[in-house]
Amino acid sequence: MRTWLALLGLSLGFLATGARAELPDFTNLAEEQSPAVVNITTTQDAKQTKRGHKMPEPDDMMDFFRRFMPPEGERFMPPRRGQGSGFLISADGYILTNTHVVDDVDEVVVKLNDKREFRAKVIGSDDRTDVALLKINAEGLPRVTVGDPGRLKVGEWVLAIGAPFGFENSVTAGIVSAKGRALPDENYVPFIQTDVAVNPGNSGGPLFNLKGEVVGINSQIISRSGGYMGLSFAIPIDVAMDVAEQLKSQGKVSRGRLGIVIQEVTADLADSFGLKDARGALVSDVEAGSPADKAGVQVSDIVLKFDGKPVNASIDLPRLVGATKPGTRSTLTIWRKGAIKDLTVTVGEVPEEKMAAGKAPVAKKTNRAGLAVTELTKEQKSILKIGNGVLVEEATGIAARSGIQSGDVIIAVNNQEVDSADDLAKLINDPARKSVALLVKRGENAHYVSLRLDK
């Protein structure tokens, strides 16, 4: 028995030793790459700011996306200092960091790893990607090697260098938790999610792979307290370098646009439109006179590819279009009424906020899905800027469980327009239908809602 226990102990010891041996050694990486990482200090002159601003109370912080440098309360404030990180991308002093590190400040000072300090010029910044380009007057500086974030794998080790809470040249490590993450109001950045410990002051710092290549810029966290809680997000370096090149060459970032509103294709919606797989971007609205409108894109089209590149999820489309130079003739591959079709579109500029629509009074008529609707008058359609539709007075049953509510306007069922309660009832009450997709307009936006009628 003792012999077996001894052998078991040796085996467990060997496994433990082997496991320890497989852990990465970051010492060389940290030593070699730290010289290219910089500490950024910003100063905002004393000023009178507006009163009445209220930061969220602790209970309101749950899952609140915070920048690493949270705003101060709005009152008269003395000169304000902030801190962040950045890294050199050229030997002549070009530096990448986050826009929120240098936004609305009066002075930016960059401190190098060798303790030298330089006043930096903000060449340009881009709010949509949170990328800023700085320049200091120096030559022969160390610089990072840019990697390919597309080759990153989930579970791969990564390392961050920055100045959390002002502690310069701090190194933290973790793994890639996910790729291509979409965050609220961030349509152009496929974030790299990691569990690397990052905190205020890490903003703008580099994320390295084990080859010592920069694969991202640490930008955001999810936190209930304002500090690290295991969820960190980095901007892929290819996105940042493209922004930097445009800022350097033209002082601004140009993005393509189509002029459509899209939504995710769920399994139920795919079934409703006869699409085998839940993929693509479902068009729920087309701006009149937009590039998409001129190309013949219609509501209920599902975009499957853009210039031959697959659109697996709806978030893929704005990223592909946004990276396209305005004026480019591109091909949209769409799914329309059971068939694949190619459309040629001339990509336009970044969209502006548009449209406002009102609501109108109602009268009741019910159907199988639990919808009480009324026909719209010409005046109501004019206010809502639509050509057809019925207004929801009340939603119960299947419709209510699917999120439809009073005041919504139902424009179409699958690919068929509706303009009366009878039109809607005829399409929904068909016993052969197991599911339908309703095009619903709410306020300024339109989107598809799938109803499973066989449940």
N, C-alpha and C positions, 0 to 999 in steps of 0.2 A: 504493500500500500504506500509506504513511504517513497519507494522508488518511483511509482507512478505519479505521486504528488510532486516529487522533485522534477521529474520530466515535464509535468504540466507547468510547473513554475518556470522552468527554463524556456518552454515554448511560449508562455505568455510574456516572459521577459524579452524574448527575441522579437515577438510581434510588436511589443511596445517600442523596442529600440528601432525596429524597422519603420514603424509609423513615424517616429520622431525624425528619422533620417530622411523621410520623404518631404518633410516640411521645407518650404523655400527659405533660402538665406538671402535677406534683403540688404546685407551690409554693403556689398559692392555697388548695387544699384543706387542706394541712397548716397553713397560717397561720390559716385560719378555724376549723378544728375542734380544734386543740390545746388551746385554753382550756377545753374541756369534758372533757378527759382528765385523770385524776388518778393520782398515785402513791400506793400503799398500803404502809404499813410495819406489820408486826405484831410483837407481843412475846408470848412464852410464858414464864411464870415458871419459875424453877428448880424442878426436880422429879426424883424418882427414878423412872426408867422401867425396864421389865423388861429383864433381860439375855438374851443368847442370840440376839438378832435378827441375821440375816445378810442383807446386801444381796446381790443376784445378782452372781456373778463376771462379768468381761467377756464370757466365752463365752456366758453366759446372757442377755445383753442383746439378742440379735438379735430384731428386730421387737417389742421390748418396749414396750408403751404406757406412757409416763411422763407424769405430771403435770409441769408446769413447775417445781413446788417439791417435789423429792424428799424423802422422810422421812429423818431422821437415824437413826444407830444407837441402839439402846436401851441406855442406861446413864445414870448420874447426869450431868445436863447443867446448865450455867449458864443464865441467861435467854437465850432463843433469839429471834433476829430473822428475819423473813421479809419478802419484798417481792413486790409484784404491781402490777397496774394495774386501773383501773376507769374509768367515765365517768358524767357527770351526766345523768340523764334528766328532771330537773325543776329549776326555778329555786329551789325551796326545799330543795334538798340531798339528794334521793334519788339513790343511786349503785348501778349494777349492776357486779358482779364475779363471780368464780368462788367456789364454795363452798370449794374446796381452798385458796384464798388465806387465808380467815379461819376455817377449821375448827380447833377446839380451840386457840384463842389467847386470851390474857387482855386484850390491848389492841390496838385498831386505830386507826392515825393516818393521816389522809388529807391529802396535800399537793397544793394546787391549782397550776395553771400560773403563777399570780402569786406563788407562794412562801408563801402563807398555809397554816397547818396547823390541822387540826381533829381532835379525838378523835371517832371515829365509833361509832355504835351499830349492831349487827347486828340488823336487823329480823327477818330470817329467812333460812334457806338450804334448799336442796333438793339432796340427794345424787344423786338419779336424773338430774337434768339438769345438775348442777354449777353452779347459778345461786344467787347470794346477793344480798340487797338490804340496803344500808347507808343510814344517815341521818346527816347532819351539820347542826348548827344554824347555818344561814346563809340569806340571802335574796338575790334578784337575781342568781343565778349563771348562767353560760352553760350551755346544755344542747345535747345532740345532737338531730338530726332523725332520727326512726326511719324506715327504708326498708322495702321489701317484698322479702324474700329470695326469694320465689317468682318474681320477675321477673329474678333473676340468670341469666346465661347462662354456660355453660362457655367459658372463654377470655376472659372479661371481666376488665378490670383492677380490682384492689382494693388497698386501702392499710391498713396497721396502724399504730397509734400506741401506744406503751407504754414500759416501762422495763426492757428486757432487761439482766440482770446489774446493775440499779440505774442504768443510764444513762437518765435521765429524758427524756421527750419525744423518743424515738427514732422515726423514721419509716422503714418498710420497705414495699416494694410488690411485687406479683406478679399472678398471674392466678388465676381460679377453675379448679381442676383437675377437680373433679367435684362433684355435688350429691347430697344424700340418702344419704350414706355411712352404713353401719351399722358400728359398732365393737363389739368384744367387751364384753358385759354392759351395753350402752347401748341399750336398746330404745325409749326415748322421744325420742331426738334424731336427726333426719335431718341429720347433720353436713355443713357446707360444707368441702370439701377445697380447699386452696390451696397455692401454692408460695411464699407470703410468708414471709420469714425471721422466725421467732418463736423466742424462747429463754426460759429461766427469767427471770421478771420481767415477761414479756408477758402472763401469765395474767390474764384478766379484762378485758383491753384491747379497744377497739373495732376492728371491721373495717369500713371504709368503701367504698362504691362511688364512682364518679367524680362523682356528683351531690353528694357530701358527706353522704350518708345512711348511718347505721349499719345494716349488714345482718347482723352477727354479733358474737359474743364469742369471742375467741381462747382456746382451752381446752386442747387436747392436741396432741401431736406423736408421730410414730413415729421412734424413734431407737435406734441401736446404741451411742451414746456419751453420751446425755443431752442433747445439743445439737441444733440445727437440722440436718436432713438432707434438706430439700426437701419434707417431708410435714407439713402443718399442718392442724388441724381447728378449725372455729369453730362455735359453737352459733347456729343461726338466731335473729335478733332477735325474731321473732314468738313463738317458743317461750319465750325468756327474758322477754319482756314479759308473757306470760300467767302465768308463774310469779311474776314480781314483783308483779303485781296481786293474786294470791291471797295471797302472803306479806303484802302490805300490808293487805289487807282482813280476813284471817282467821288470819294467822300460820302457815299451813300450806298444803300443796298437796294437793288432792283429785284422785284419778284414777279413771277408770272401769275396770272389769274384767269379763271374761266367764267366766273359770274354765276355759280350755282350753289345751292345749299344741298348738302349730302348727309347721309346717316349710315350707320352700320347695317349690314345685311345679316339679320338673325336667321336661325334655322327655319323658323316659321315664315319669315318674309321670303326666304329663298323658295320654300315650298309654294307659297302663294303665287310667285312669279314664274314657277316652273323651272327654277334653276337648281341643278343637282346639288351643288355645294354652296354653303354659306360663305360667300366671298364677294369682294368688290365694294363699290360705293354706290348706294342707292340715291338717285337724284330726286329730291323732294320739292325743289323750287328752282326755277330758271329766271334769272334777271332779264327783263326785256331789253333788247339791244346789246346784250353782253356778247362776248366772244362765243360762249356756248350756244346762246340763242341763234346767232348768225350761222353757226355750224350745224344747226338742226337738232341739238340735244333737247330731249323732251322729259317732262316729269314722268317718273316711273322707269326711266332708263337705269340700268345698272352698269357702271363703268368697271370693266374687267382689266383693262390695260391702258397705260398712257405711254405712247411712243414705244410700244413693245414691252414695256416693263410692267410686271404684274401688279395689280392692286388687290392685295390679299385682304386688307382691312381698309375701312373708310379713311383712316388717318394717313394712309400711304399716299392718297391722291393729292392733298394740298402740299405735301412735302415734294412730290415729284413736279407738280405744276409750279410751285414756288421757286424751285431751283432752275426753272426754264427761263431763258432770256425773253423778255417781252418782244413780241413781233415774230417769234418763231412759229413756223407752221408745224403742228404736231398732229399725231393720229390718236384718236380716242377709239378704243375697242369696247363696244357696249353690248349688253344683252337687252333686246327689245322684243316683247311679245313672242318669246320662244325661239328667237334666232339671234345669232351674233352678227354685228354690223360694225363697219369702220366708218368713222366720221373724221374729216379734216378740220382742225380748228386753228385759228391764228391767236396765239396766246396774248392776252392783254396785260395791263398793269395790276398791281395789288389792289384788291377791292376796298371800297370805302363802305362805311356803315350806311345802310340804306333802309328805306321803307318804314312806314308806320301805318298801321291799320286799326280801324275801330271795330266796335261790336254793335249789335243791334238787338232790338227786342224780339220776342219769339212767340210762337204758338205751337201746340204739341201734336205729334203723331208718332206712334211707336212702331217698333219692328222686333225681329227675332233676337237681335243682339242686345236688347235692352236700351236702345237709343230712342229718345223722344226728340224729334227734330221739326223744323219749320222751313218753308221756302224763304229765300231772300228776295227782297225787292230790288229794283234796279238801283235805287239810291244806296241801299246797303252794300250791294256789290261794288258800286263805285267807291264808297268809303274804304272798303276792304281791298280794293284793287284786284278783284278777281272777276272772271267771266261767268262762273257758275259755282254752285255749292248749296249746301243746306246747313242751317245753324242748329247746334245741339242745345236743347233746353235742359235735358236731364239725361244722365247716363247711369244705368243700373246693370246688374248682372255681369255678363262677359265684358261689355264695353267699359264699365266702371273698373273692373279688375285689370283691364289693359291700360288704364290711365286716362281714358277720355273723360272730359268733364264739361260742365255747362259753359257755354260761350265759345267752344271750339266750332270750327267750320269744317265740314267734311266735303272735300272737293271731288274725290274719285274713290271708286272701289276697284282695286287692282288697276287695270289700265282704262277703265271706263268712267267717264265723267258722270256726275250726278247733279241734277238741278231741281229735284223735288223729293219729297218724302216717299212717293211711290217708286221713283227710280232706285232709291236706296233700299227700300223693302224688297223690291224684285230681285236685286243682286244678293242681298244678305239672306233672304228667306228660301233661296234655292236649296232644297234638301241634299242635293248632290255635292254641295260645297262643304268641305271640311275646314277650310280656313280662308280668310280674306285679308287683304291689306288695304286699310283705309288711309288715304292721303288727308291728313288733318292739319288745318291752319290754326295756329294759336298766336295771337298778337302779330309780330312781324315774321315769325318763322313757320315753315310748313315741314311736316315729317310724316313718315309712314308708321302706322300702328297695326300690328298683326293681331287678328282675332281668331282664336281656335274655336270654331263653331261646333266641333264634335265633342267638346269636353263638357 
